[in-house]
Amino acid sequence: MTASTRALADLARAGYRVLHEPSTQVEFEIHHLADRPGALVDIAARGSDRSGFAETLSSGAHGVGLVIGTRIGDSPAHPGSREHQHGAWVELEHDAGDRFGFRGSERPNLTFQHESAQTFEGVISIEDEPKRMLLRHGLAVLDTLQHIAETALQAGEAPLLTLQCPAQLPPTNSFRESGGINGRVIEPARSSSMAIRFAIALQRPSADLRLQIADRLARHCEDRGLGLWLADTRPGYRTGNWFLVLPHDRSKARGRYRREADQRRASNAAEGCLPLTLVGPAREGSMHAILSFLGQFPAIGLLGCSMTVLDELAFLHLQLSVNGASRARLAAVNSGIADLLASGAGPADVLPQVVQQLLRDHRVELPGEEHTGRLIDRAGDYQTVVGPALPVVADNVRRVPIWIGWQMRKSDAGLRTPLLALHRAVDRLGLMAADETGARSGPPNIEYLICRQLGATVLRGKGKLAVARTQVERRFKDNRRGAAQLAADLEDAWKAQLRADGDEDQFSDVSVSSREFLLGGGHPSL
């Protein structure tokens, strides 16, 4: 398919949506919360009298969770706001101390259509072994995200489709010592690492363009000692197959960012986090404008990031580092952002005030005119929600990934149907039970989930469950196939629950696997 044919197809999709949707207004919900198992299910299941989430993004890292869901329809006007005349508003709907729920509405950019575009996907490692999150890691994350966004814009003139950090590193054939007969066993992949996964839409794909993007990324990673993997795009290879471009150089990476942390007077451990999410019409260059604006402030680091496009709206979620996490420090940050929790003022006004609260012990220079102008031009109409500031929670439990995928007919219940059935299936297998004495475990948690609408009638989703390795080892004696067997058991239990609920006929695919590329149907990058 040529670039002009793809553009014509995307234009036809935009026209079809304008004709068939009752309104081009997109209603959304954003939840910032203390991460815990079952939080996504609780949010998706509530409000049964309302339509369920259609397109959805959920992630969790460092004890901080995010849930974003969209609904399409005639959204009510924001009471008492002038913004409702232009269709954009946001408000704080729920405050439970450690969870803020925001609701709003925005007009999407219907010309941002990339369903038929080829993608360029990769993974960059910030740290290649388990380690407590340090502020120098936050500097490395922001630096690398800036470069990815700049590469997409300048080398490819292409929009970013997804950013995710932390992310799973591509599996390797590593081993660990065992007291068994063979002496060692295959080490299962970790569900999450200090890494960034990204996807770029190529509007005019060519071998030369792919080489240019890969070269820019490789030079950045080689200079800093970071590892780089790119998606295998050969025919027949599904999403989740990777090939190594550059191995991670541990000593070089740590030395590079340790020096920068010392120069910026950043203390050692990342102890606090301030979640912030921006939402607005998806357009090229908006992510680069936001990330480069934040990059000009010293000692600002990002502990995590989730970005995607839902219903032609761009959502960028950032976990901003807070130096210190005492109750008094976090309370002071929350008090300082009290007037910024849900703002339509624009990121050029909101972000400097947020930075000021985070860097009270540092002298904060005024933002540069070039960065401010770019931010206003590319993302000046974005809305911002922020808070609450939360302590970073280190997860010292070794967890393995269990990937889930589904495809179903669109219904009013939306995401409620597959998630509730999955939750009951996990409980049926006994994985929700309390920890055994002395076991380092805990219930499985959904670390990442994405659900998109395909056409007018289909919802396709993919997610990753993080399951404690001790739970797998207690259930299965064969360490080589334990995760795969657990995935098979969970798939059978999930399908059985859908049958029991009377919802089986809504689904054309339900699959669970310990490897992403083995999900049924291929589940191309979402």
N, C-alpha and C positions, 0 to 999 in steps of 0.2 A: 504494500500500500504506500503510495507516494505521499509527500508532505501535504500537497494540495488536496489530495483525496481525503486524508485524515482531517484536515481543517474543515472541509465541506461536511464530513460526517459529524464532527463536533458541533458545527453550526446548526445542522439539522436537529441534533439532540436538544440544543438550547431552544430552538423554535418549537419543538414538540413539547418541551416542559412549559413554555409560556402559554401554549394553547390548552394544555390539559390540567395544569395545576390550578386550583381555585385562587391561589394567591402566590406571588413570588416572594412573599415575606417568609422568613425562616425564624421560628421560635426556637430558642435554645436554653439549656440549663447547664450550669457549670458548678461543680462541687469540689471544694478544697477540704480535705479532711485528714485526720490521723488514720493512716492506713491500717486495716485489719482484715482478716479473712471474712468474707461474706458481705463486705460493705457495698460492693457493686450490686449484688443481688438485692440487698435491702433498698437501695435507691431505685433500681429498675422496677422492682415489684410494687412500690408504693403508688398510690393514686390510680387504682384500678378503674376508676370511672373516667380517666383520661386516656387518650391514645398513648401507647408506649413509645419508647425511643425508637427511631428509625436508624439514622446514621449515628454511630457512637464511637467514642474513644475513651479508654480507661487505662490508667497506668498507676504503678505504685513503686516508690523507691525511698530509702532512708527514713521510713516511718511516715511518709507523707503520700497521700493518695489523691488521684484526680479522676473525676468522672465528667464527661461531656456528652450530652445527647441533644439531638435536634428533632424538631417536629415541624412539618410544613402545613400551613393553613392560614386562616384569617386570624392573626394575632391581635389581641386586645391592645388598645392604645395605653401607653404608660400614663397613669393618672397624674395630672398637674404638671406635665412636662411639655415643653415646646418641641422636644425632640421627636415626639410621636408623629408630628406632622410630616416628618421625613422618614418615618419608619424605623428609626434606630433608638433603642432605649435599653437600659439595664438597671437592675435593682437587687439589693440584698434581700432575699426572700426568707432565709432561715439562718439563725445564729445559735449554734449549740456549743459555743465555747471552742471546741476543737474541730468543729465542722462549720463551714460557711456554705450556704446554698444560694446561688445567684440565678436569676431568670431574666431573660431579655429577648430582644427581637432585632433582626438586622436584614437589610436587603442584600442578597448575594450578587456576585458578579457572574451573570449567566454566560458571559463570553469566555469564562475560564473553564474550558472543557478539554480534558486530556485523557478520556477513557481509552481512546484508540492509540495514544502516543506510546512509543517505546520508552522504557525506563532505564536509567543507569543507577544501579544499586551497589552499595558498599558498606563495609564495617571498618571502623578505625578503633584500635585499642588504645586506651589511656593508661591502663594498668593491666598486666597480664597474670597477676596472681591475687588471691584474696588479700585485701588490705583495708584497714579502716579509712574512711573517707577523710582526706586532708584538704586544707584550703588550696594547696598547690594543685591538687586534682581539679578543683573548681576553675582555676586559672587556665589549665590545659583544656578543659571542656569548652569554655567560652572562646578561647583562641582557635580551637579546631572547628567549632560551629561557625565562627566568622569566616574561616577559610572555605568551608564547604559552601556556604551561602554566596560568597564572592566568586567562587569557581563556577557555580551554576549560572550566575548572572553574567560574568565577563567572558568566560570561555564558551559557554553553551547558549547564552541568552535563553535560559530555560528556567522554569519555575521549580522550586522545591515542592515535592509532594509529601514527604514524611521526614521527620527527624525523631530519633528515639534514643535516650540515654538515661539510665543504664540499658544495656542490651546484652543478649547472649552472644558470646564469641563463637565462631564456627567450631564445631566439635573437632577434636584431635584424638589420635590413637595414643593417649597417654595411659600409664599404668601406675598402680600403687602396690606396695608390698602386702602380702597376705600370708597368714599362717597355714593356708591350705596346701594341698599336694603340689599344685603348680607353682607356688611361691609368689605369684603376683596375679592381679586381675585387672581388667580394663577399667580405667577411671571414668565414670559417667560424666557427661558434660555438665557444667554449672548452668543453672537457669539464668543467671544474670551476672554481668561483669561490668567494670568501668570501661565502657565502650560506647561508641556512637554508631547507630545504624541510620542510613539515609537513602532516599530515593529521589532522583531528579527526572523530570519529564523531558524527553528529547523531542522537540517539535520538528526539527529537521535532522533526523538521525543519519549518521554516516560513520564509517570506520575512522576517518580522520578526526571527527569530533570526539568520539569515544577515547581516542588516543590522547587528544589534547587534555580532556578532563582527567583521565587517569594519570597523565604526566604531572599535571599541576598538583594533584593530591599526593602522588608518590614523592615529589620533591619536598612538600611540606612535611610529610611523615618521616622521611629519611633524615631531614635536618633536625627533627625533634626526637627521633628514636621510637616513633609510634608504629604499631603494626597496621597493615592495610590488607584487606580482603575485598575482592570484587565478585559480584554475582556471575555465575556461569550462565552465559546466554546461548550456549549451543542448543540446537534443536533437540527436544526431548528431555532437557534438564529443567526440573521444576524449581520454583522459588525455595530457597533454603540450601541450594548447592553453591559453594563458594570455592574460589581458588586464591591461594596466598600470593600476594604481590611483594610484600615486605614483612619479614618477621619483626616482632617487637624487640627493641633493644632496651632492656630494663634499666641498666645503669645510665645510659644516655638520656632516656626520658626523665628519670627521676632527678638527675643532675640538672637538666635544663630548667625544669619548672621549680626545682628547689631554689635555685638562684633567683628566679623571678619573684618567688614568694618572699624571700629575704629582702629583696630590693623594695617590695611593696609593703613591707612590714606586716605581712599576713601571718597570723599565729598558726600553730601547727594543725590542730584538729578542727574539723568542721562540726560544730556543735549545735548550730541553729539553722533554720531554713525558713524563708518567707516565700510561699507560693504566689505566683502572679501569672495571670492569663490574659492575653490580648486576643480580640476577635474582630474581624472586619472582612470586607469583600476580598476574596483571593485575587492577588495580582502579582506579577513578576517584580522582584526586587524588594518586596515588603519585609521579608525575613532578614535580608542583608541590611536593610536600613535600621531595623530594631537592634540586631545583634551588634552592628558596628557602633551604634550609639552607646550601648552599654559598655562596649570594649574600651571606650576612651576614659572610663573612670578607674583609677587605681584601686586595687584590693577588692574589686567586685568579681566574684566567681560564681559559676553555675554548678550546682550539685547534680542537677538533672534537667532534662528537657523532653517535652513531647509536643510534636507539631504534626498536624495533618490538615487536609482540606475536607470538610463535610458540607455537603449541599452547597458547594461553591463559596463557602465561608472558610477563611483561614483561621485556625485556632493555634496559638503558640503559647504553650505553658512552660514557665521557667521556675526552677527552684533556686532562688537567690540565697547565697550564703550569708549567715549572720555570725559575726565574731562573738563567741560566747553564747551560752544558752541557759544562764541562770533565770529563775522565774522573774526576777526584777528586770533583766535585760529584755526578755521576750515581751514582758508586759509593757515596757517602755516603747518597744517597736510597735506593738499593737495600738498603743495609745497615740503614737505619732502618725499612724496611717488611718486613724478613725474617719477622717473626712475623705479618704481616697478609696474606700472599700469597693465601690461600684461607681465608676466615673465614665462619663461620655466626653470628658474634657479633651481627650486626645493624649497619646503617649508622650508627645513633646512637652506637655505640661506635667503629666503624672510621674513619669520615670525619674526626672531630676529630684522630685520631692521624696520618692521612695529611696533613691540612692542616698540622699541626705540623712534619712533615718537609719540606714544600714551602716553608714560611715561617720558616725558622730565623733569618733576619735581621730578622724583624718580630715585634712583640709580638702574640700571638694571644689575643684575648679568649675567655672561655668562651662556648660557644654559648648563645643565648637560650632561655629556657624554652618560649616559644611555638613557636619553630622546632623545638626538640627534641621537644616533645609531638606536633606535627603529623607529624613524621617517624616517630616510634614508632607512632602511630595508623594511618598510611596505608602505611608501608613498613617497619615494625619487624621483620618476619619475612623480609626480603630477605637474600640471601647476597651477599657481595662478593668479587671477585677483583681483584688489583691487581699491576701490574708486568709487565715490567721498565721502569725509566726509560730512555729512549732519546733520542739527539740528534735535533733537528728537521732534516730534510733538505729543503732548498728545491729545487723542481722548476722549473728555468728553461726547460724545453722547452715550446714551444707545442703543445698537444694538442687534437685534435678528438674529439667523441663519436661512437661507433658503438654504437647500442642493439641488444640481442639479446633475443629472447623465445622461449619454447617452452611447449608443453603436452603432457603425456605420461601414460601409464598409470603408476600407482604400482607400483614394483618393489623388490626387495631391494637392488638397486644404487643406487637413489635418484639423487642428484645426480651420481654418478660417470659415468653414461652420457652425458648431454649435455655435461658439462664436458670429459671426455677427448676426445670427438669434436670439440668446438670447438677445443681446444688443438692437435690434429693438423691441423685445417683452417687455423688461423692459420699453423702451420709450413709447410703445403703451399703457401700463398701467398707464402712467403718473408719473412713479416713478423717471424719470430723470428731472422733472420740478424743477425750482428754489424754494428755501425755502419760505414758507409762512412767513409773518411778525411775528416775535417773536417766531417762531418755531425752535427748535434745531433739525435739520434734516440733509439733505445732500443726494445726490444720493446713491443708493446701490453700494457697492464695492465688488469685488471678493477678499476675504481675503486669500483664499487657493484654488488651483486647481491642479489636477494631471491627466495626460492622458498617457495611456500605449498602446502599440501594443500587441495584443494577436494573436499569430501565424503569418501568413504572410498577412492576409487580413482584420483583425478586429482592430479597435481602440475603447478602452473603457475609459471613463473619469468620474471624479467626482470632485465636487467643492463645495464651500460654499460662498454664498452671505451674506454680512452683511447689514441688512436693519434697518434704524432708527426705534425705537419702536414708535415714534410719528407718522411716516407714516402709520404704521399698525393701530394704534388707531384711526387716523383720518378717515381711510377707513372702519373700522369695529367696530361696537358697542359692539360685544361679545368679550371681552378680552380673554376668554378661548379658542376661536377658531380662533382668528384673524390671527395669523401666518399661521395656517393650511389652512385657506381660501385663503390667499394671495398666498400660494404655489400652490394651485389648479388653481387659476386664471392665474398664471405665466406659469404653465405647458400647459394650453389650449392656451395661447397666443404664446408660443414658438412653439408648434406643428403647429399652424395656420401660423406662419411666415415661417416655413420650407416648408409647402405646397405652400405658395405664392411664395417662392424662387425656387420651383421645385426640392427640395432636400429631400422630405419626404421619398422616396423609399430607400435612403441610410441608414436609421436608423431603427434598430430593437428594440430600446428602447430609450425613452425620458421620464424622470421623474423628478419631483420637490417635495420636502417635507420639512416640518419644523423639522423633525426628520431624522437623517441619516439612521437608520435601516429600515425606511419605503420607501426608494428609490426602485423603481421597479427593478426587476432582482436581488435584493440582494446586488449587487455591492460589492463583497468581497474586502477585504483590498487591496488598490492600492498602 
